């Protein structure tokens, strides 16, 4: 007793910087994560890990960690943990959906669309011709306008 001094993230007497004795966390690419990596996050068990991996497979990859907010049954702590331990590295090679050639079922399968929105997109295509930019989709009723920037990264025009 008495021979050890404790320093917490401050300048020590010998002039070196010492960090708090916290478990160091390596930030991983969410698009490379395995089920066991996700399962380590507080509030994410095997079922939620599988849910994340299924969603990633649907998209071909995540483009933003903000997409974690879309898992409505995850706690705020679980989402915060995911954002702390994972990030999107670079420009992921996502599966692009061609908005002008996709079938009803392909459009309806896209996670941000449902069957009625898919029908509305096809109706819009047949009435007005080729869709050339995301702004044209924003005119369709019930288009998820709040997710426009993320959706645009998954579409081809």
Secondary structure, DSSP 8 states (H G I E B T S, - for coil): --S-----SSB-TTS-B----------EETTT--HHHHHTSTT--HHHHHHHHHHHHHHTS-S-GGGGGG-TTS-HHHHHHHHHHEE--S------EETTT--HHHHHHSTT--HHHHHHHHHHHHHH----SHHHHHTSTT--GGGHHHHHTTEE-
